[in-house]
Amino acid sequence: MQPDAVQMERFKTLTQLPGISAHEMHVREYMKQELSRFSMELIFDGLGSVFAVKKSKKPNAPRLMMSGHMDEVGFVVKEITSNGLIKFFPIGRTWEHVILSQRVTVYSSLNGLGFPGAVASIPPHLLSADMANKLMTVDQMLIDIGAESREEVLEAGIRPGDMIVIDGPFVPLMGGKKLLAKAWDNRFGCALALDVLQTVANEELGVDLYIGATVQEESGLRGARTAANLIRPDLAIVFESSAANDAMGDPDELGQQGKGVLLRYLDRTSITHRGLFMYATGLAEKKSIPFQYFMALGGTDSGEIHMAGTGCPSMTVGVASRYIHTNSCIMDYRDYVAAKDFALAFVRSLDRETFEREIMSYSR
């Protein structure tokens, strides 16, 4: 099982666009363009989240919010040294082990240009034995774009606060069964939102569907809060790329690639509404969609959405991706298909009566 040419191109485009928290402009433009192909109405929150709206013809239809997030982990320019090197600050959770010696692109907010460079690495020949055995911290690292002075960097248009993204090309593996790229966390969710909307664009649904992508998830779930305040959903499904835990081959670890969509019941920021979780797992079983029970140490946009208004049943649905928060993340396409099948089954199955009987009865 592998993507067709159209799907492959969408994956490639989405993963290669640069967009850390609060710098999602390029991703948002693409999402606006694609969402508007299948919906006449787009809405935005004040931070830059974007959603397509598809209203039901049924009266009193529940509002269903479905979203991924646009931002990826990365860095911003912190300082520029006198000899033209760049100090940087992480945006989102990144491990020092995977930063050193990586190739990066520094984007000027003044002129929009991207400047390639590399995270400076001191050769072991120049290090003392003590230094060679220690892990460098981010504040000890520098980015070299080939400039020779602070003035040259400034003349290029680079300023403190500008975006830095670690490069990671899109590469199909094993004929396309698996896909290697940066930013699967969470361009997976952006791609899935587009696929779901495209599929149901001409269908009559029992829900008012608000589907799109949020901003600033990696920096604290901020876009989720503002988007939920905008939409005021009755329930929400968050599309998320989660950390696979199968690299050592233990089949009992949570998050196995190729074993289906992840249905998350617990993480650091939320406990999935029990009625929603029972409905979701029952639906997956009924439709013979491969799925996995999942919990995580991190959090997702569901952490903010579920506390919106007087409370919004919310659930994180996703895929197990290897090596997230690096430039070499791997997604299994079979899991993407399972996630899409589940999302479509979910949106097609709901109406007000089903929502009240199957989900909200757990809260009343």
QUIRA-V660082 format. One record per helix or strand. SS is the DSSP state (h for helix, s for strand). FROM is the first residue (numbers start at 1). LEN is the number of residues. If there is no record, write none. Layout:
# QUIRA-V660082
{{SS,FROM,LEN} {SS,FROM,LEN}}
This chain:
# QUIRA-V660082
{{h,5,12} {s,20,1} {h,25,11} {s,42,3} {s,50,5} {s,62,8} {s,72,1} {s,74,7} {s,86,6} {h,96,3} {s,103,5} {s,114,6} {h,124,3} {h,129,4} {h,138,3} {s,143,2} {h,150,6} {s,163,4} {s,171,3} {h,174,3} {s,178,4} {h,184,17} {s,207,8} {h,222,10} {s,235,9} {s,261,6} {s,271,1} {h,274,13} {s,291,5} {h,302,4} {s,313,10} {s,329,4} {h,333,17} {h,352,12}}
